[in-house]
Structures are given as C-alpha cells and as structure tokens.
Amino acid sequence: MKVWFITGASRGFGALMTKEALAAGDAVVATARNPKNVTDKFGDRPNLVAVALDVTDEGQAKEAAAKAVERFGRIDVLANNAGYGLLGAVEEATAEEVERLYATNVFGLLKVTRAVLPYMRRQRSGHILNFSSIGGYFGYPGWGVYGSTKFAIEGLSESLAAELEPFGIKVTIVEPGFFRTDFLADNSLAVSPASIPDYIGTPAGNMRDFAADANHAQPGDPARLAAGIITLANAANPPLRMPFGSDTVAKIEEQNASVAKELAEWRELAVSTDFQADAAA
C-alpha cells in the first residue's frame, strides 16, 4: 500500500487521482482549501484523510505533512497538483496577478515539497510528481505568465531530481496537454481584465477567444490521465518527464526539432565565444 499526499484534491486531476489511488487500495491524504469538499465527494474511508491546506501557507503545509505521517506512518507519493491559470498577454498582467499566481503555482509547490521532504529523506524513498504543463515546455501566446510558472517548476524539478537521487527519492515532471477538465472555467482560470486594444487580432488576443470556445472540448481524457499517474507511481524507474496527451507529444517533438534546427544554424557563433588559447599567447 502506498501513501499519497495530493494537493488540490477536491476537483480536477486531484480528485481523479484520489479516486484512482483509493480504488487501487492505497491510502490518500487529500488536501484542499475546504476538506469538506473531499469528504462530500469520497465519504468516510479508513484509507482517506481530508486535510485543510492552502499551499501558500507554509505552516499549514507542515501541519498537513505531520498529520499524514501521524496517521499512516509515511508518505510515498507527493502529487503537487494545486494551481491555476492566468490568461492574457504578458504586458496585460498586473504585478498583483503575477505575484498571486507565483504564490500558488511556484512558491506553494516549494512550501509543500519542503514540508514533505524531511519524511521522505528519513525513509530513504519517495516519489514527487510535480504538475507542469505543455506550457512549461513551449511558450504559448496569451499564456506567458502562467507558462513561466510551469517553466520554473520544470527547472526546479530537474535540480531536485539530481539532489534527491542519493536518498532514493524520484522526481517526475507531469506535463499534461489540453485535457477536458475545468481548467478553462472561471474557478480555475483567471483572465487579466486589462485588455490592451493593440493585442486584438494578434495571437495573444485570439487566445482569449480560443480558450472560451475550447472549454470542455479539449482532446485529453482526465480519467485516463489519472489512471496513467497510478501506472507512473508504480514504475520501478519512472521518467524525469512524463508528457500526457497526443497534443503534448506532438508539441514536444515540434519544439525539439525547432531548437535543434536553430542551434545548427547558429552553432558557429555560439561556440566562437570560448576563450582562445592562441589569443592569450
């Protein structure tokens, strides 16, 4: 039996992962701002504990981790799933919007991770699943600030994987594409109210209309992703990155090819900046 610690567990991917983990016979510490939403959804179960957690509150994160270990003795899988989106051109986002987004998507993830890691290091095992996005691998117009939080998660996770490898702790970056969740709905997505007229008709401006029309018409099946997460958590050698969705795979392949092509074109200039021994002589 694995013990899961899932953030944002009251809806979306978090609720679906909770459902799958419980069905597999695992124990789940399901955290949410309002834990009643978790118990209303899943009922009272011996292998489920619903805990109040605002990921921006470091004290709450430490308390939640302590409760998990007190109840089940360990934490095997940390799923850093809590987060939300911000739609709008980079220039349109206010400082307050940017800071609020980073407080949840990046600093919140760090606070929860720091709260859980002492227990994983003590047990010399564990698996951290950090939810990024295809937006953390490729920068979409209209999603620049949101994407930057996911790029931050990708970089943090790469370093974290190397730092934690000596302790037997694995790290996987989860990269969903567009899935049919409520991500594009009002309860998961903030839209910058300051719409600059110059962006109307541009890729950033058009993304606002696309997001409104695409809600609940995305290609990805959230239930299949949740089942895939269980498979990932049971893998003996999980990957550093795990893309989910055919759209994600296609975009990663396209981005990798674009980077390789650009590097080939500019390679001579890139390597020309190395220190030259002849020049020093």
C-alpha positions in Angstrom: 0.0 0.0 0.0 1.3 3.4 -1.0 0.5 6.6 0.9 -0.3 9.5 -1.3 -0.2 13.2 -0.4 -2.3 15.1 -3.0 -2.7 18.8 -3.2 -5.8 20.3 -4.9 -7.7 17.1 -4.3 -11.2 18.3 -4.3 -11.6 18.6 -8.0 -10.0 18.1 -11.4 -6.9 15.9 -11.7 -6.5 15.9 -7.9 -9.9 14.4 -7.3 -9.4 11.8 -10.1 -6.0 10.8 -8.7 -7.6 10.4 -5.3 -10.3 8.2 -6.8 -7.8 6.0 -8.6 -5.4 5.7 -5.7 -8.3 4.7 -3.3 -9.5 2.2 -5.9 -6.0 0.7 -6.0 -6.1 0.1 -2.3 -3.7 2.9 -1.4 -4.0 5.4 1.3 -4.6 9.1 0.4 -4.0 12.3 2.3 -6.2 14.5 0.2 -5.7 18.2 0.8 -7.9 21.1 -0.2 -8.7 24.6 1.0 -12.0 23.2 2.1 -11.6 19.5 3.1 -15.3 19.1 3.4 -15.4 19.1 -0.4 -13.2 16.0 -0.3 -15.3 14.1 2.2 -18.5 15.0 0.4 -17.1 13.5 -2.7 -15.5 10.4 -1.3 -17.2 9.8 2.1 -15.5 8.4 5.2 -12.9 5.8 4.5 -10.2 4.3 6.7 -7.6 4.9 4.0 -8.6 8.5 3.3 -7.8 11.6 5.3 -9.0 15.0 4.2 -6.8 17.8 5.4 -7.2 21.6 5.1 -4.4 23.1 3.1 -3.8 26.4 1.4 -0.5 25.7 -0.3 0.6 29.3 0.1 0.6 28.8 3.9 3.9 27.1 4.9 2.7 26.5 8.5 -0.4 24.6 7.2 1.8 22.6 4.8 4.0 21.4 7.7 0.9 20.6 9.8 -0.6 18.6 6.9 2.5 16.6 6.3 2.8 15.8 10.0 -0.8 14.7 10.1 -0.2 12.4 7.1 2.8 10.7 8.8 1.0 10.5 12.2 -1.9 8.7 10.5 -0.2 6.4 8.0 3.5 6.4 9.1 5.0 7.6 5.8 4.4 9.5 2.6 5.3 7.6 -0.6 3.9 9.8 -3.3 3.6 13.6 -3.2 1.4 14.9 -6.0 1.9 18.7 -6.3 -1.2 19.3 -8.3 -2.7 22.5 -6.9 -2.5 25.5 -9.2 -4.5 27.7 -11.6 -4.1 29.5 -14.9 -3.8 33.1 -16.0 -4.8 34.1 -19.5 -3.6 37.3 -21.1 -0.6 38.9 -22.8 2.5 39.3 -20.6 2.1 43.1 -20.8 -1.6 42.9 -19.7 -0.9 41.0 -16.5 -0.7 43.3 -13.4 2.0 42.8 -10.8 -0.6 41.7 -8.3 -1.9 39.0 -10.7 1.7 37.7 -11.4 2.6 37.6 -7.7 -0.6 35.8 -6.7 -0.1 33.2 -9.5 3.5 32.6 -8.4 2.4 32.4 -4.8 0.3 29.3 -5.6 1.9 27.7 -8.6 5.6 28.0 -7.6 6.0 29.1 -4.0 3.1 26.9 -2.9 4.7 23.9 -4.6 8.0 24.7 -2.9 6.4 25.1 0.6 4.6 21.7 0.3 7.7 20.0 -1.1 9.9 21.3 1.8 7.3 20.1 4.3 7.2 16.6 2.9 10.9 16.0 2.1 12.2 15.5 5.7 9.9 12.5 5.9 10.9 11.1 2.6 14.6 11.6 3.3 14.2 9.8 6.7 12.6 6.8 5.0 15.1 7.0 2.1 12.3 6.6 -0.5 9.5 8.5 -2.2 8.3 9.9 -5.5 7.4 13.5 -6.1 5.1 14.3 -9.0 5.3 18.0 -9.9 2.5 19.0 -12.2 3.8 21.2 -15.0 2.1 21.6 -18.4 2.9 21.6 -22.1 3.0 25.3 -21.3 6.1 24.6 -19.3 7.9 23.2 -22.3 6.7 25.6 -25.0 5.6 29.2 -24.6 2.1 29.9 -26.0 1.0 33.4 -26.7 -1.5 34.6 -24.1 -0.2 32.1 -21.5 3.2 33.7 -20.9 3.0 34.4 -17.2 1.2 31.1 -16.5 3.7 29.2 -18.6 6.6 30.9 -16.8 5.4 29.3 -13.5 5.5 25.9 -15.2 8.9 26.6 -16.7 10.0 27.4 -13.1 8.6 24.0 -12.0 10.5 22.2 -14.7 13.8 23.8 -13.7 13.3 23.2 -10.0 12.3 19.6 -10.6 15.4 18.9 -12.8 17.7 20.1 -10.0 15.6 18.4 -7.3 15.8 15.1 -9.1 19.6 15.3 -9.0 19.7 16.4 -5.4 17.3 13.7 -4.1 18.7 10.8 -6.1 21.2 9.8 -3.3 18.2 9.4 -0.9 16.3 7.1 -3.2 13.7 9.7 -3.9 12.4 10.1 -7.5 11.0 13.2 -9.2 8.8 13.3 -12.2 7.5 16.3 -14.1 4.0 15.7 -15.2 3.2 17.6 -18.5 -0.5 17.4 -19.4 -1.7 18.9 -22.7 -5.2 20.2 -23.1 -7.5 18.0 -21.1 -11.2 18.1 -20.6 -11.2 19.5 -17.0 -12.4 22.7 -15.6 -9.0 24.4 -16.2 -10.5 26.9 -18.6 -13.5 27.6 -16.4 -13.8 30.5 -14.1 -13.0 28.5 -11.0 -9.6 27.5 -12.3 -8.6 30.3 -14.7 -8.0 34.0 -14.1 -8.2 36.3 -17.1 -6.4 39.6 -17.0 -9.1 42.2 -17.1 -6.8 44.8 -18.6 -7.2 44.0 -22.3 -4.9 46.2 -24.4 -6.6 47.1 -27.8 -3.3 46.6 -29.7 -3.4 42.9 -29.0 -6.9 42.3 -30.5 -6.5 40.1 -33.6 -2.9 39.1 -32.6 -2.1 35.5 -31.3 -2.3 36.7 -27.7 -5.6 38.4 -28.2 -7.0 35.5 -30.2 -6.1 33.1 -27.4 -8.8 34.6 -25.2 -11.5 33.6 -27.7 -9.9 30.2 -28.3 -9.9 29.4 -24.5 -13.5 30.3 -24.2 -14.5 28.1 -27.1 -12.3 25.2 -26.1 -13.5 24.7 -22.6 -14.7 21.1 -22.2 -13.8 20.4 -25.9 -10.1 19.5 -25.2 -8.8 16.3 -26.6 -7.4 14.8 -23.4 -9.5 12.4 -21.2 -8.8 13.4 -17.5 -9.8 9.9 -16.2 -7.2 8.3 -18.5 -4.5 10.7 -17.2 -5.4 9.8 -13.6 -5.0 6.1 -14.4 -1.7 6.8 -16.1 -0.5 8.6 -12.9 -1.1 5.4 -11.0 1.0 3.4 -13.5 3.7 6.1 -13.3 3.8 5.9 -9.5 4.1 2.1 -9.6 7.0 2.2 -12.1 10.4 1.0 -10.8 12.3 3.6 -12.8 9.9 6.5 -13.5 11.0 9.2 -16.1 12.0 12.7 -15.2 9.4 14.0 -17.6 6.1 12.3 -18.4 4.0 14.1 -21.1 0.3 13.2 -21.3 -1.8 13.7 -24.4 -1.1 13.3 -28.1 -1.1 17.1 -28.4 1.7 17.3 -25.9 3.8 14.7 -27.6 3.4 16.5 -31.0 4.3 19.9 -29.5 7.4 18.5 -27.7 8.6 16.8 -30.9 8.0 20.1 -32.8 9.8 22.2 -30.2 12.8 19.8 -30.0 13.1 19.9 -33.8 12.9 23.7 -33.8 15.6 24.0 -31.1 17.9 21.6 -33.0 17.4 23.5 -36.3 18.2 26.8 -34.7 21.2 25.5 -32.9 22.6 24.1 -36.1 22.1 27.5 -37.8 23.8 29.5 -35.1 26.3 26.9 -33.8 29.4 28.6 -35.3 28.6 31.9 -33.5 27.7 30.0 -30.3 31.0 28.2 -30.0 33.1 31.1 -31.2 32.9 32.8 -27.7 35.1 30.2 -26.0 38.4 31.5 -24.6 41.1 31.1 -27.3 44.5 29.9 -26.1 46.2 31.5 -29.2 44.8 34.9 -28.4 46.2 34.7 -24.8 49.7 33.9 -26.1 
